[in-house]
């Protein structure tokens, strides 16, 4: 029987790296999707597809400006982070992407998934005994 792949929701403010991370995870066979919740007032938008895991990507305003030519200021980023408050609290993993390359962010998520699989495997071994 094939391995059950968890569904992973990736949330974060604009330019936090959501799209890039989702693309890299999918290239590795991970079932992931990006949630543009930072633009919505719907607090639980990230849960609509019933993900197994939530990854929250954090970013600072200076890094947003370095990554993207945005026409808005730090107040807008704060507003986006407010909209993401519930998702951030519920996140299984939070990664600050400011000082990381996309590869490092992906490696952190992959490491988290591997350790989670190992823990789940240990738990199922204990239950079988």
C-alpha positions in Angstrom: 0.0 0.0 0.0 1.3 3.5 -0.8 2.4 6.0 1.8 -0.3 8.5 2.8 1.0 12.0 2.0 -0.1 14.7 4.3 -1.8 17.8 2.9 0.3 20.9 3.9 -1.1 24.5 3.9 1.6 27.2 3.6 0.6 30.6 5.0 2.4 33.8 5.4 2.5 37.5 4.4 3.3 38.7 0.9 6.8 37.9 -0.1 7.4 35.5 2.8 8.2 32.7 0.3 4.9 30.8 0.1 4.8 30.2 -3.6 8.5 29.3 -3.8 8.2 26.8 -0.9 5.1 25.2 -2.3 6.8 24.7 -5.7 9.9 23.2 -4.0 7.8 20.9 -1.8 5.8 19.7 -4.8 9.0 19.0 -6.7 9.9 16.6 -3.8 6.5 14.9 -4.0 5.0 16.7 -1.0 1.3 17.6 -1.3 1.4 21.3 -0.5 -0.6 24.4 -1.3 -0.3 28.2 -0.7 -3.1 30.1 1.1 -3.5 33.8 0.2 -5.1 34.4 3.6 -3.2 37.6 4.2 -5.6 39.3 1.8 -8.8 37.8 3.3 -10.8 38.7 6.4 -11.8 35.0 6.7 -9.8 34.0 9.8 -9.9 30.2 9.0 -9.4 30.3 5.3 -6.2 28.1 5.7 -8.5 25.3 7.1 -10.9 25.1 4.2 -9.1 22.3 2.5 -8.6 20.5 5.8 -4.8 20.4 5.8 -3.0 17.9 8.0 -0.2 20.4 8.7 0.1 24.2 8.6 3.4 25.9 7.9 3.6 29.6 8.7 6.3 31.7 7.0 7.3 34.9 8.7 9.0 37.8 7.1 10.0 41.4 8.1 9.2 44.5 6.1 12.8 45.3 5.1 13.0 41.8 3.6 9.7 42.2 1.8 11.0 45.4 0.2 14.2 43.6 -0.8 12.3 40.7 -2.4 9.6 42.6 -4.1 8.8 46.1 -5.3 5.7 46.8 -3.1 3.9 50.1 -3.1 2.7 49.7 0.5 4.4 50.3 3.8 5.1 48.4 7.1 1.5 49.1 8.3 0.1 46.9 5.5 2.5 44.1 6.6 1.2 44.4 10.1 -2.3 44.2 8.8 -1.5 41.1 6.9 0.1 39.5 10.0 -3.1 40.4 12.0 -5.2 38.5 9.4 -2.8 35.5 9.8 -2.9 35.5 13.6 -5.1 32.4 13.9 -3.1 30.5 11.3 0.1 31.4 13.1 -1.2 30.1 16.4 -2.4 26.9 14.8 0.8 26.3 12.7 2.7 23.1 13.2 5.9 24.8 12.1 6.8 28.5 11.9 9.8 29.6 9.9 11.2 33.1 9.7 12.5 33.4 6.1 14.4 36.6 6.5 17.9 35.2 6.7 17.3 31.9 4.8 17.5 31.0 1.2 14.5 29.2 -0.4 16.6 26.0 -0.2 17.2 26.4 3.5 13.5 27.1 4.1 12.6 23.9 2.2 15.2 21.9 4.0 13.8 23.1 7.4 10.3 22.0 6.3 11.6 18.6 5.0 13.5 18.0 8.2 10.3 18.8 10.2 8.3 16.3 8.1 11.0 13.6 8.5 11.1 14.0 12.3 7.3 14.0 12.4 7.2 10.7 10.3 9.8 9.2 12.6 7.8 10.2 15.7 4.6 8.8 14.2 6.4 5.6 13.3 7.8 5.3 16.9 4.3 5.8 18.2 2.8 3.1 16.0 5.6 0.7 17.0 4.8 1.4 20.7 1.1 0.7 20.1 1.8 -2.6 18.4 3.7 -3.9 21.4 
